[in-house]
Amino acid sequence: MAGWFDANLVSILNGFAIGSLLFILAVGLSIVFGMMDVLNLAHGAFFLVGSYLAVTFVAGESWGGFLTALGVAALIGLLAGGALSGMTEPLARRPILDQALLTLGISLIVAEALSIIYGNDVFSVPEPPGLAGSVDVAGSSYPTYRLMLIAVGLLLALVVWLVVEKTSLGALVRASVADREMVSALGIDNRKVKFAVLGVGSLLASVAGVLAAPVYGARPGLDKTILILALVVIVIGGLGSVRGALVGALVIGQVESLGRALFPEIASFILFGTLALVLIVRPRGLFAGKVAH
Amino acid sequence: MTVHADRPTEPSVAGATATHDAPPPSRRLGRSLPAVAVLVLLVLLAAVPLFLAPFEANTLSRILVFALFAVSLDLLVGITGLPSLGHAAYFGVGAYTAGLVSIHWTSEAPVPVLLAAVAGAVAAAATGWLAVRSGGVYFLMLTLAIGELVHQLAQSLSDVTGGSNGLFGIPSVRVGGEPLTLAGYVYWYILAVALLGFLGLWLVAHSPFGGVLRASGTTSRECGRWATPPSATSSSRSRSPAASPAWPAACWPAWSASSTRATPASPPAP
């Protein structure tokens, strides 16, 4: 067992790095849906915008470029999320499919615009200075940047958890997930809460794009791949739950990484198999909250 | 569904609830008008290759393929109320099956279409079995994931599918041993298959089974989007509608035989 662990340490650490990224992505998606029934399929496109911003500001050359990319991505994500919130407002009473089609259409437009601007080439982004090397972890060398990614992911998870569980703002969000009508009956404007949560969720998505750029690069089609992984995470974790998103992200990170390392031929099927298993055993996800819809 | 807007040949799917009442005698003339319109349209469609250039005939063939695809999606989304975003997966299964059958075995007329329909039905039964366990938005996400998985599969199985380059050299479809190389003949072939497809979907939508589909769609909408659909009806209902997109897809290689290839990217997102 210990030998197996040593041999696959790199894959396991990779799994944590992927899991961290997926959590940053999925938590916004999950809360927005849990609160407002808005399934934001443009989430993956926002992620890709972040990745291409990292390319634009040559994030790897200097810390200045990296931080500029992060800042611009955060701003764009926030604005895009706000705009999306406004666009979904007229569809609030319509079936879920209508909103999903709207956001899917937006994601297709964004992806097409990106491929017009940047072409169809695959870009790779180097790590920021000082994080480009690798360090020794229990005898195997591992890229420093990915260790930092794990740390950032866990830190963000802690921050999100604290905000959602311990602050009055978080209480508002949790209350909106549990019973939207009641919250609005108490005199709180649902649209403002939705605007804020969708904005922050999209911000997290585009920031995750910048953070992921040194690992995944930037290429057309990445948005779809990432969106599917995030959807699988929230299906497994249950919608509207921070804890579910974290556990789901870590599980899918390991499945994705170990699956690709141990059974490269059938990696996609292992992912899908995990999803199938969770759906059969717990159709609403592992940590689905009590949702009063 | 918006699907009907440009499909005058299928007014019945949209106005299905109205056609159940017996028409009063005074309205009989009004009722026969759509039938005349459909007849005129059919004649026009059939006459297209006689007065249009090959390029236009090719474009119309493509329109017919996607029209059938859209109508088949309507059976799933509009009538049964299952919001699927993975419909293109079965289109792809059908296209690859028809293409592979044509390359490796025979392109004799009904064989690729029928085998594509069977393959589409098998794929839909396998994935639908899982998808119908969820409801509402989970169904939407699952079908999106299934579509993406099939897309990745088509790209990774490059020995069979040609990967991202797609299938090369799909032979023209043959009718009675004679390959259809002229655009007009291919158009007629696709028109015939598409009309059969429309007729089949119309019959299903108006059969008692179609009534069950419509009813299950309505009730689960009434009961709220979290209502879990009853497993027994839902697996049968996901099976048969999902088999249908493979049918138009089978025309796809026939249309594209001379000009392009069946690439994983050729069917649009849902």
Interface residues (C-beta under 8 A of the other chain):
Chain A: F33 D37 L39 L41 P95 I96 L97 A100 L104 L108 K224 T225 I228 L231 V232 I234 V235 L239 S268 F272 L275 A276 L279 I280 P283 R284 V291 H293
Chain B: V77 P83 L85 L130 R133 S134 G136 V137 Y138 L140 M141 L142 L144 A145 E148 L149 Q152 L153 S156 R221 G224 R225 W226 T228 A269 P270
